[in-house]
Amino acid sequence: MADAVDADELLRRIRGARDWAIQEEGRLLAEAEAASGPDGAAVPAGAAKAFSVVRSVLDKIIEPGRDPGTA
């Protein structure tokens, strides 16, 4: 079984995951823009949306009272 982590370490890991989701979302959006035709852009755009949702959830964990529209 894995070792227990304290709250600071857990928050650090969540922030790292959020930063990674932001990075991947941006990369996939750029890939979708560079793709030729709507069919070529659909997969990266859909994946970018998934990372956007993950980022939104992690933002709510980090700052529960913050409006997601202000991020």
DSSP file (Angstrom, degrees, kcal/mol; ACC not computed):
  #  RESIDUE AA STRUCTURE BP1 BP2  ACC     N-H-->O    O-->H-N    N-H-->O    O-->H-N    TCO  KAPPA ALPHA  PHI   PSI    X-CA   Y-CA   Z-CA
    1    1 A M              0   0    0      0, 0.0     2,-0.0     0, 0.0     0, 0.0   0.000 360.0 360.0 360.0 145.6    0.0    0.0    0.0
    2    2 A A        -     0   0    0      1,-0.1     2,-0.1     0, 0.0     0, 0.0  -0.321 360.0 -99.3 -71.6 153.3    1.2    3.5   -0.8
    3    3 A D        -     0   0    0      1,-0.1     2,-0.1    -2,-0.0    -1,-0.1  -0.394  41.0-106.0 -68.8 149.1    2.4    5.9    2.0
    4    4 A A        -     0   0    0     -2,-0.1     2,-0.3     1,-0.0    -1,-0.1  -0.472  33.8-148.5 -72.9 148.4   -0.1    8.4    3.2
    5    5 A V        -     0   0    0     -2,-0.1     2,-0.1     1,-0.0    -1,-0.0  -0.890  12.3-118.5-118.5 151.7    0.5   12.0    2.1
    6    6 A D     >  -     0   0    0     -2,-0.3     4,-2.3     1,-0.1     5,-0.2  -0.288  35.2 -98.2 -82.0 173.5   -0.2   15.2    4.0
    7    7 A A  H  > S+     0   0    0      1,-0.2     4,-2.5     2,-0.2     5,-0.2   0.857 121.4  54.1 -62.3 -37.8   -2.6   17.9    2.7
    8    8 A D  H  > S+     0   0    0      2,-0.2     4,-2.2     1,-0.2    -1,-0.2   0.913 110.1  46.6 -64.3 -42.1    0.2   20.1    1.3
    9    9 A E  H  > S+     0   0    0      2,-0.2     4,-2.3     1,-0.2    -2,-0.2   0.899 112.2  51.0 -66.5 -40.4    1.6   17.3   -0.7
   10   10 A L  H  X S+     0   0    0     -4,-2.3     4,-2.3     2,-0.2    -2,-0.2   0.924 111.0  48.0 -62.5 -44.2   -1.9   16.3   -2.0
   11   11 A L  H  X S+     0   0    0     -4,-2.5     4,-2.6     1,-0.2    -2,-0.2   0.893 109.8  53.2 -63.8 -39.9   -2.6   20.0   -3.0
   12   12 A R  H  X S+     0   0    0     -4,-2.2     4,-2.1     1,-0.2    -1,-0.2   0.910 110.5  47.3 -60.8 -42.5    0.8   20.1   -4.8
   13   13 A R  H  X S+     0   0    0     -4,-2.3     4,-2.2     2,-0.2    -2,-0.2   0.888 111.4  50.2 -67.2 -39.5   -0.1   17.0   -6.7
   14   14 A I  H  X S+     0   0    0     -4,-2.3     4,-2.4     2,-0.2    -2,-0.2   0.917 111.0  49.2 -65.3 -42.8   -3.5   18.3   -7.7
   15   15 A R  H  X S+     0   0    0     -4,-2.6     4,-2.6     1,-0.2    -2,-0.2   0.897 110.1  51.7 -63.1 -39.3   -2.0   21.6   -8.8
   16   16 A G  H  X S+     0   0    0     -4,-2.1     4,-2.1     2,-0.2    -1,-0.2   0.901 110.0  48.8 -62.7 -40.5    0.6   19.7  -10.9
   17   17 A A  H  X S+     0   0    0     -4,-2.2     4,-2.3     2,-0.2    -2,-0.2   0.889 111.2  50.2 -66.4 -39.2   -2.2   17.7  -12.5
   18   18 A R  H  X S+     0   0    0     -4,-2.4     4,-2.3     2,-0.2    -2,-0.2   0.917 110.0  50.0 -64.6 -43.0   -4.1   20.9  -13.2
   19   19 A D  H  X S+     0   0    0     -4,-2.6     4,-2.1     1,-0.2    -2,-0.2   0.895 111.2  49.3 -62.6 -39.2   -1.1   22.5  -14.8
   20   20 A W  H  X S+     0   0    0     -4,-2.1     4,-2.7     2,-0.2    -1,-0.2   0.902 109.3  51.8 -65.9 -40.9   -0.6   19.4  -17.0
   21   21 A A  H  X S+     0   0    0     -4,-2.3     4,-2.5     2,-0.2    -2,-0.2   0.893 109.4  50.3 -62.9 -39.4   -4.2   19.4  -18.0
   22   22 A I  H  X S+     0   0    0     -4,-2.3     4,-2.2     2,-0.2    -1,-0.2   0.921 111.5  48.7 -62.6 -44.0   -3.9   23.1  -19.1
   23   23 A Q  H  X S+     0   0    0     -4,-2.1     4,-2.2     1,-0.2    -2,-0.2   0.928 113.6  45.4 -62.3 -46.8   -0.7   22.2  -21.1
   24   24 A E  H  X S+     0   0    0     -4,-2.7     4,-2.6     2,-0.2     5,-0.2   0.878 110.2  54.6 -66.8 -38.1   -2.4   19.3  -22.8
   25   25 A E  H  X S+     0   0    0     -4,-2.5     4,-2.3    -5,-0.2    -1,-0.2   0.936 110.9  45.8 -60.0 -46.5   -5.6   21.3  -23.5
   26   26 A G  H  X S+     0   0    0     -4,-2.2     4,-2.1     2,-0.2    -2,-0.2   0.900 112.5  50.6 -63.4 -41.6   -3.5   24.0  -25.2
   27   27 A R  H  X S+     0   0    0     -4,-2.2     4,-2.0     1,-0.2    -2,-0.2   0.915 112.6  46.0 -63.3 -43.4   -1.5   21.5  -27.2
   28   28 A L  H  X S+     0   0    0     -4,-2.6     4,-2.4     2,-0.2    -1,-0.2   0.857 110.1  53.0 -70.9 -34.9   -4.6   19.7  -28.5
   29   29 A L  H  X S+     0   0    0     -4,-2.3     4,-2.2    -5,-0.2    -1,-0.2   0.907 110.5  48.2 -64.8 -40.2   -6.3   23.0  -29.4
   30   30 A A  H  X S+     0   0    0     -4,-2.1     4,-1.8     2,-0.2    -2,-0.2   0.894 111.5  50.4 -64.9 -39.3   -3.3   24.0  -31.4
   31   31 A E  H  X S+     0   0    0     -4,-2.0     4,-1.1     2,-0.2    -2,-0.2   0.891 109.9  50.3 -65.0 -39.6   -3.3   20.5  -33.1
   32   32 A A  H  < S+     0   0    0     -4,-2.4     3,-0.3     1,-0.2    -2,-0.2   0.893 110.1  49.9 -66.1 -39.3   -7.0   20.9  -33.9
   33   33 A E  H  < S+     0   0    0     -4,-2.2    -1,-0.2     1,-0.2    -2,-0.2   0.851 112.5  47.6 -66.7 -33.6   -6.4   24.3  -35.4
   34   34 A A  H  < S+     0   0    0     -4,-1.8    -1,-0.2    -5,-0.2    -2,-0.2   0.657  90.8 104.0 -81.7 -15.9   -3.6   22.9  -37.5
   35   35 A A  S  < S-     0   0    0     -4,-1.1     2,-0.6    -3,-0.3     6,-0.1  -0.323  75.5-119.1 -68.9 148.4   -5.6   19.9  -38.7
   36   36 A S  S  > S-     0   0    0      4,-0.1     4,-0.6     2,-0.0    -1,-0.1  -0.783  74.7  -2.7 -91.8 125.3   -6.9   19.9  -42.2
   37   37 A G  H  > S-     0   0    0     -2,-0.6     4,-1.1     2,-0.1     5,-0.1   0.187  88.7 -82.1  81.2 158.3  -10.7   19.8  -42.5
   38   38 A P  H  > S+     0   0    0      0, 0.0     4,-1.0     0, 0.0    -1,-0.1   0.817 126.2  56.7 -67.4 -30.7  -13.3   19.4  -39.8
   39   39 A D  H  > S+     0   0    0      1,-0.2     4,-0.6     2,-0.2     3,-0.3   0.894 106.4  49.5 -68.8 -37.7  -12.9   15.6  -39.5
   40   40 A G  H  < S+     0   0    0     -4,-0.6    -1,-0.2     1,-0.2    -3,-0.1   0.773 113.4  46.8 -69.9 -25.9   -9.2   16.0  -38.8
   41   41 A A  H  X S+     0   0    0     -4,-1.1     4,-2.1     1,-0.1     5,-0.2   0.621  93.0  80.0 -90.1 -14.2   -9.8   18.5  -36.1
   42   42 A A  H  X S+     0   0    0     -4,-1.0     4,-2.3    -3,-0.3     5,-0.2   0.907  91.0  48.3 -64.0 -44.2  -12.6   16.6  -34.3
   43   43 A V  H  X S+     0   0    0     -4,-0.6     4,-2.3     2,-0.2     5,-0.2   0.962 115.8  40.9 -66.3 -52.7  -10.5   14.2  -32.4
   44   44 A P  H  > S+     0   0    0      0, 0.0     4,-2.4     0, 0.0    -1,-0.2   0.875 115.5  52.5 -65.0 -32.5   -8.0   16.7  -30.9
   45   45 A A  H  X S+     0   0    0     -4,-2.1     4,-1.8     2,-0.2    -2,-0.2   0.904 110.6  47.6 -67.1 -39.7  -10.8   19.2  -30.3
   46   46 A G  H  X S+     0   0    0     -4,-2.3     4,-1.7    -5,-0.2    -1,-0.2   0.895 112.5  48.7 -66.2 -40.2  -12.8   16.6  -28.4
   47   47 A A  H  X S+     0   0    0     -4,-2.3     4,-2.1     1,-0.2    -2,-0.2   0.886 108.7  54.1 -66.6 -38.1   -9.8   15.6  -26.3
   48   48 A A  H  X S+     0   0    0     -4,-2.4     4,-2.0     1,-0.2    -1,-0.2   0.890 106.1  52.9 -62.1 -38.8   -9.1   19.2  -25.6
   49   49 A K  H  X S+     0   0    0     -4,-1.8     4,-2.0     2,-0.2    -1,-0.2   0.891 106.5  53.0 -63.3 -39.2  -12.6   19.6  -24.2
   50   50 A A  H  X S+     0   0    0     -4,-1.7     4,-2.2     1,-0.2    -2,-0.2   0.913 109.5  47.9 -62.6 -42.4  -12.0   16.6  -22.0
   51   51 A F  H  X S+     0   0    0     -4,-2.1     4,-2.7     1,-0.2    -1,-0.2   0.847 108.1  56.5 -66.6 -32.8   -8.9   18.2  -20.6
   52   52 A S  H  X S+     0   0    0     -4,-2.0     4,-2.2     2,-0.2    -1,-0.2   0.904 108.0  47.2 -63.1 -41.4  -10.9   21.4  -20.1
   53   53 A V  H  X S+     0   0    0     -4,-2.0     4,-2.2     2,-0.2    -2,-0.2   0.910 111.8  49.9 -66.7 -42.6  -13.4   19.6  -18.0
   54   54 A V  H  X S+     0   0    0     -4,-2.2     4,-2.5     1,-0.2     5,-0.2   0.932 111.1  49.9 -60.6 -45.8  -10.6   17.9  -15.9
   55   55 A R  H  X S+     0   0    0     -4,-2.7     4,-2.5     1,-0.2    -1,-0.2   0.901 109.2  52.3 -59.3 -42.0   -9.0   21.3  -15.4
   56   56 A S  H  X S+     0   0    0     -4,-2.2     4,-1.9     2,-0.2    -1,-0.2   0.909 110.1  47.6 -62.4 -43.2  -12.4   22.8  -14.3
   57   57 A V  H  X S+     0   0    0     -4,-2.2     4,-1.6     2,-0.2    -2,-0.2   0.924 112.5  48.7 -64.5 -44.6  -12.9   20.0  -11.7
   58   58 A L  H  X S+     0   0    0     -4,-2.5     4,-2.4     1,-0.2    -2,-0.2   0.874 108.3  54.9 -65.0 -36.2   -9.3   20.4  -10.3
   59   59 A D  H  X S+     0   0    0     -4,-2.5     4,-3.0     1,-0.2    -1,-0.2   0.901 106.8  51.1 -60.8 -40.5   -9.9   24.2  -10.1
   60   60 A K  H  < S+     0   0    0     -4,-1.9    -1,-0.2     1,-0.2    -2,-0.2   0.830 110.1  49.5 -67.8 -31.3  -13.0   23.5   -8.0
   61   61 A I  H  < S+     0   0    0     -4,-1.6    -2,-0.2     2,-0.1    -1,-0.2   0.913 115.5  42.9 -70.5 -42.7  -11.0   21.3   -5.7
   62   62 A I  H  < S+     0   0    0     -4,-2.4    -2,-0.2     1,-0.3    -3,-0.2   0.922 134.3  16.6 -71.0 -45.1   -8.2   23.8   -5.3
   63   63 A E  S >< S+     0   0    0     -4,-3.0     3,-1.4    -5,-0.2    -1,-0.3  -0.732  70.9 179.7-130.9  83.0  -10.5   26.9   -4.9
   64   64 A P  T 3  S+     0   0    0      0, 0.0    -1,-0.1     0, 0.0    -2,-0.1   0.784  79.7  45.9 -58.7 -32.9  -14.0   25.7   -4.1
   65   65 A G  T 3  S+     0   0    0      2,-0.1     2,-0.2     0, 0.0    -5,-0.1   0.518  88.1 107.5 -90.4  -3.6  -15.6   29.1   -3.8
   66   66 A R  S <  S-     0   0    0     -3,-1.4    -3,-0.1    -7,-0.2     5,-0.0  -0.522  74.3-118.7 -81.2 140.0  -14.2   30.6   -6.9
   67   67 A D    >   -     0   0    0     -2,-0.2     3,-1.9     1,-0.1     4,-0.3  -0.633  17.3-140.9 -73.6 124.3  -16.3   31.2  -10.0
   68   68 A P  G >  S+     0   0    0      0, 0.0     3,-0.9     0, 0.0    -1,-0.1   0.741  98.1  66.3 -62.0 -21.5  -14.9   29.1  -12.9
   69   69 A G  G 3  S+     0   0    0      1,-0.2    -2,-0.0     2,-0.1    -3,-0.0   0.670  96.2  55.8 -71.9 -16.0  -15.6   31.9  -15.3
   70   70 A T  G <         0   0    0     -3,-1.9    -1,-0.2     1,-0.2    -3,-0.0   0.487 360.0 360.0 -94.2  -3.7  -13.0   34.1  -13.6
   71   71 A A    <         0   0    0     -3,-0.9    -1,-0.2    -4,-0.3    -2,-0.1   0.492 360.0 360.0 -75.2 360.0  -10.1   31.7  -14.0
